[in-house]
């Protein structure tokens, strides 16, 4: 039996999430489990909406995350970040998009999840295309979250 659709296309947070995810190269959206999922062509899923999924009580996105990011974010602000069911044990992080949303920070988290999902053969080419997608990601800046680039050039998530 198919899952019923859990999300509302007219929700501004869903629209913003879609804008950010679909601006990245080779990304497509696929409905699964009644939720929006975002995947990389030839790669894997890197984000999934949580629209009161299993009565969670919130609107959020689950994002594939690099090692330790889940723990750091959840410990920094447990109201905004959480360990999602099913995917949490694999390091994914839940990011609420219905509570004190910092879209620039969310976009950076999504970008990292995206890069983890790109097939290894395509990573170099995709990284060169990301600056073109950066305009959409930068348009996500609707808050005053501070972003600093550490020595390796990765974005640090500061709350």
PENORGI-V139509 format. One record per backbone hydrogen bond with DSSP energy under -1.0 kcal/mol. CO is the residue of the C=O (numbers start at 1). NH is the residue of the N-H. Records with the same first field share a line. If there is no record, write none. Layout:
# PENORGI-V139509
CO->NH + NH
This chain:
# PENORGI-V139509
8->11
11->15
12->16
13->17
14->18
15->19
16->20
17->21
18->22
21->24
24->27
26->41
28->39
30->37
32->35
34->6
35->32
36->49
37->30
38->46 + 47
39->28
40->43
44->40
46->64
47->38
48->62
50->52 + 60
52->55
58->52
59->97
60->50
61->95
62->48
63->93
66->69
68->72
69->73
70->74
71->75
72->76
73->77
77->80 + 81
80->96
82->94
84->88
85->87
87->90 + 92
88->91
93->63
94->82
95->61
102->106
103->107
104->108
105->109
106->110
107->111
108->112
109->113
110->114
111->115
112->116
114->117 + 118
117->44
119->122
122->126
123->127
124->128
126->130
129->132 + 133
130->134
133->137
134->138
135->139
137->140
138->141
140->142
148->156
150->153
154->150
